[in-house]
Amino acid sequence: MYSQNHALELLLKYLPGNEAEVKSKAFISDFIKTHAEYWSRTTLDGHLTASAWITNRDGSEAVLLHHKKLDLWLQPGGHIDDEDSSLLEAALREAKEETGLKELVAKSTGVFDLDVHKIPSRKSEPEHWHLDIRFWFIAENEELELSDESHDLAWLSKSQIEQKTSEESVLRMVRKTLG
């Protein structure tokens, strides 16, 4: 994974759209400055994650998955691997692994959205923070392939997403992109 300075430069360029994102940006920036391995799962109090908000070309649908462990409808994304050369690359890798989509084009190389949330403790992991850096990708309405990390996976319209989740961080991305 690349240096703290590169991650901080990426965040510096991002202009938050609301107070929640302003707070998330400050929290994530401080975290990166104080944790040399800010992306690593071995950083037990928290770590950066990378997500992909995937919409179709006309902005009428986005891809969400029903996450097995969290039992929530969310965008594809997850942990950053040591081999990932950037946060964008990590988000793209996670998107392809979790959706089976092959042709994803980044709408921009900059950050699209930020979110900070707690992950509950599990067998081998204590409760910890996920500091999620999100990128927007465009895809054709290709056939999706369900991974073993999800119960379900679908292209969904704005109204369908609003029926499946009340997660503000997901609904915020819907408001930013879907008509």
C-alpha positions in Angstrom: 0.0 0.0 0.0 1.2 3.5 -0.7 2.4 6.1 1.8 0.5 8.1 4.3 1.3 11.2 2.3 -0.4 9.9 -0.8 -3.5 8.9 1.1 -3.7 12.3 2.8 -3.3 14.0 -0.6 -6.2 12.1 -1.9 -8.3 13.1 1.1 -7.2 16.7 0.8 -8.6 17.0 -2.7 -12.1 15.7 -1.6 -14.7 18.3 -0.9 -17.3 16.9 1.6 -20.9 17.4 0.8 -22.3 17.6 4.3 -21.3 17.8 8.0 -21.1 14.0 8.3 -18.5 13.8 5.6 -16.6 16.8 7.0 -16.3 14.9 10.3 -15.4 11.6 8.5 -12.7 13.4 6.5 -11.1 14.9 9.7 -11.3 11.5 11.5 -9.8 9.6 8.6 -7.0 12.2 8.1 -6.1 12.1 11.8 -6.2 8.3 11.8 -3.8 8.1 8.8 -1.4 10.5 10.4 -1.2 8.5 13.6 -1.2 4.9 12.2 1.7 3.9 10.0 -0.3 0.8 8.8 -3.6 2.7 8.4 -4.9 0.2 5.9 -3.9 -3.0 7.7 -6.4 -5.4 9.4 -3.6 -5.8 12.0 -4.3 -2.3 13.1 -7.0 -3.5 15.6 -8.6 -0.2 16.6 -9.5 0.3 12.9 -8.3 0.6 9.4 -9.2 2.1 6.0 -11.5 0.2 3.7 -12.2 0.8 0.0 -15.7 0.6 -1.5 -17.1 0.9 -5.0 -20.4 2.7 -5.7 -21.4 1.1 -9.1 -24.0 2.7 -11.3 -25.2 1.9 -14.8 -24.5 4.4 -17.6 -27.8 6.2 -17.4 -27.8 6.6 -13.6 -31.0 4.6 -13.1 -29.6 1.7 -11.1 -26.8 0.9 -8.7 -25.4 -2.4 -7.5 -26.0 -3.4 -3.8 -25.2 -6.7 -2.0 -26.8 -8.1 1.1 -23.8 -8.7 3.3 -23.8 -12.0 5.2 -21.9 -10.9 8.3 -23.5 -7.5 8.7 -27.0 -8.5 7.4 -27.2 -5.1 5.6 -27.7 -4.0 2.0 -24.4 -2.2 1.1 -22.2 -1.3 -1.8 -19.3 -3.7 -2.7 -16.1 -3.0 -0.8 -13.8 -4.3 1.9 -10.3 -4.6 3.2 -7.2 -3.3 1.5 -4.6 -5.9 0.7 -0.9 -5.1 1.0 -0.5 -5.7 -2.7 -3.0 -3.0 -3.6 -1.1 -0.1 -5.1 -3.8 2.5 -4.3 -7.2 2.9 -2.6 -8.8 3.1 -6.1 -7.2 -0.2 -7.1 -8.4 -1.8 -3.8 -12.0 -0.6 -4.4 -11.9 -1.9 -8.0 -10.5 -5.3 -6.9 -13.2 -5.6 -4.2 -15.9 -4.6 -6.7 -14.9 -7.3 -9.2 -14.6 -10.0 -6.5 -18.0 -9.2 -5.0 -20.0 -8.6 -8.1 -18.4 -10.6 -10.9 -18.5 -7.4 -13.1 -15.6 -7.2 -15.5 -15.9 -3.9 -17.2 -15.8 -1.1 -14.6 -14.7 2.4 -15.4 -13.9 4.9 -12.7 -16.0 8.0 -13.0 -13.1 9.8 -11.4 -9.9 8.8 -9.7 -10.8 11.0 -6.8 -12.8 10.1 -3.7 -16.6 10.0 -4.2 -17.8 9.6 -0.7 -16.5 8.9 2.9 -17.9 7.1 5.8 -16.7 6.0 9.3 -18.6 3.3 11.1 -18.1 0.7 13.8 -17.8 -3.0 13.0 -19.0 -5.3 15.8 -16.7 -7.7 17.5 -16.4 -11.2 16.1 -14.6 -14.4 17.2 -11.1 -13.2 16.4 -11.6 -9.4 16.0 -12.5 -6.8 18.6 -15.0 -4.0 17.7 -13.2 -1.6 15.5 -13.6 1.3 13.0 -13.9 1.0 9.3 -12.8 4.2 7.6 -14.4 3.8 4.2 -13.0 5.5 1.2 -15.5 5.2 -1.7 -15.0 5.5 -5.4 -17.7 5.8 -8.2 -17.6 3.3 -11.0 -19.8 3.0 -14.1 -20.7 -0.4 -15.6 -23.0 -1.9 -18.2 -26.0 -3.7 -16.7 -24.0 -6.9 -16.9 -25.0 -10.1 -15.2 -23.9 -10.2 -11.6 -22.2 -13.2 -9.9 -22.9 -13.7 -6.2 -19.9 -14.2 -4.0 -19.8 -16.2 -0.8 -19.7 -13.0 1.2 -23.3 -12.1 0.3 -26.8 -13.5 0.5 -28.0 -11.5 -2.5 -26.7 -9.1 -5.1 -28.7 -6.9 -7.5 -29.0 -3.9 -9.8 -31.5 -1.7 -8.0 -33.3 1.5 -8.7 -33.5 4.4 -6.3 -36.9 3.3 -5.0 -35.8 -0.3 -4.6 -32.7 0.8 -2.6 -34.9 3.0 -0.4 -37.1 -0.1 0.3 -34.1 -2.3 1.2 -32.1 0.0 3.4 -32.2 3.0 5.8 -28.4 3.2 6.0 -27.8 6.9 5.6 -24.3 6.4 4.1 -25.9 4.3 1.3 -28.8 6.7 0.8 -26.4 9.6 0.6 -24.7 7.9 -2.4 -28.1 7.3 -4.0 -28.9 11.0 -3.7 -25.6 11.9 -5.3 -26.1 9.7 -8.3 -29.5 8.1 -9.1 -32.3 10.0 -10.7 
